[in-house]
Amino acid sequence: MKNKTFVIPGILFIALGIGGFVHPRILMPGKQDDLQVGGQRMIVETRRVVEIPAFLSGFLVLAGGGLIFISGREKPSGVSNNIRTIKK
C-alpha cells in the first residue's frame, strides 16, 4: 500500500521553489509619508524588496521531489507498524 501523506506538501514545495525562480524579488507594501517643504506638499512612498536566494528555491524543488518520491514507495511486506517484544 502506498503512503500518500507527503504528496501535497511535496507539490507545495515544488510550486514555491518554481515561484522563487520565476519571481526572485517580492515587493512588500510600504508606507506613505506626507512632507511639507517650503510651500509644496510631497508624498514619499517607501517599499521593501525581499529577495529569495536561488539556492533556497532549488532546495525547495529538491525537497518537494524527495517528498513525492518517498510517498510513492511501497512499504516492504514484512514491515508492520506494530511493536512486538521478543522474550528471551
C-alpha positions as CSV (number, residue, x, y, z in Angstrom):
1,M,0.0,0.0,0.0
2,K,1.4,3.4,-0.9
3,N,1.6,6.2,1.6
4,K,0.3,9.5,0.1
5,T,0.7,11.8,3.1
6,F,3.6,13.6,1.7
7,V,2.4,14.3,-1.8
8,I,0.5,17.6,-1.1
9,P,3.4,19.1,0.9
10,G,5.8,17.9,-1.9
11,I,3.7,19.6,-4.6
12,L,3.5,22.8,-2.5
13,F,7.3,22.9,-2.0
14,I,7.9,22.4,-5.7
15,A,5.4,25.2,-6.6
16,L,7.1,27.5,-4.1
17,G,10.6,26.7,-5.4
18,I,9.5,27.3,-9.0
19,G,7.8,30.6,-7.9
20,G,11.1,31.6,-6.3
21,F,12.9,31.0,-9.6
22,V,10.3,32.9,-11.7
23,H,9.9,35.9,-9.3
24,P,13.0,36.2,-7.1
25,R,12.1,39.7,-5.9
26,I,8.9,40.3,-3.9
27,L,7.7,43.8,-3.3
28,M,6.2,44.3,0.1
29,P,3.8,47.1,0.8
30,G,5.4,50.2,2.2
31,K,4.4,53.3,4.0
32,Q,3.5,56.7,2.7
33,D,4.6,59.9,4.3
34,D,3.5,63.4,3.5
35,L,6.2,66.1,3.7
36,Q,5.7,69.9,3.6
37,V,8.8,71.5,2.1
38,G,8.6,75.3,1.6
39,G,5.1,75.7,0.3
40,Q,4.9,72.4,-1.5
41,R,3.5,69.1,-0.3
42,M,5.4,66.0,-1.2
43,I,4.4,62.3,-0.8
44,V,7.2,59.9,-0.1
45,E,6.5,56.2,-0.5
46,T,8.9,53.5,0.7
47,R,8.7,49.9,-0.4
48,R,10.5,46.9,0.9
49,V,12.0,44.4,-1.6
50,V,12.5,40.9,-0.4
51,E,14.9,38.8,-2.5
52,I,14.6,35.0,-2.5
53,P,18.0,33.3,-3.0
54,A,18.3,30.8,-5.8
55,F,19.8,28.1,-3.6
56,L,16.6,28.3,-1.4
57,S,14.4,27.9,-4.4
58,G,16.5,24.9,-5.6
59,F,16.3,23.3,-2.2
60,L,12.5,23.7,-2.1
61,V,12.2,22.0,-5.5
62,L,14.6,19.1,-4.5
63,A,12.8,18.7,-1.1
64,G,9.4,18.6,-2.8
65,G,10.7,16.0,-5.3
66,G,12.1,13.9,-2.4
67,L,8.8,14.0,-0.5
68,I,6.9,12.9,-3.6
69,F,9.4,10.1,-4.2
70,I,9.2,8.9,-0.6
71,S,5.4,8.9,-0.7
72,G,5.3,6.8,-3.9
73,R,7.4,4.0,-2.5
74,E,5.6,0.9,-1.1
75,K,6.2,-0.4,2.4
76,P,8.1,-3.7,2.5
77,S,5.6,-6.6,3.0
78,G,7.4,-7.8,6.2
79,V,7.3,-4.4,7.9
80,S,4.5,-3.8,10.4
81,N,3.5,-0.8,12.4
82,N,3.0,-2.9,15.5
83,I,5.8,-3.1,18.0
84,R,6.5,-6.6,19.2
85,T,8.6,-7.6,22.2
86,I,10.9,-10.5,21.9
87,K,11.1,-12.7,25.0
88,K,14.3,-14.5,25.8
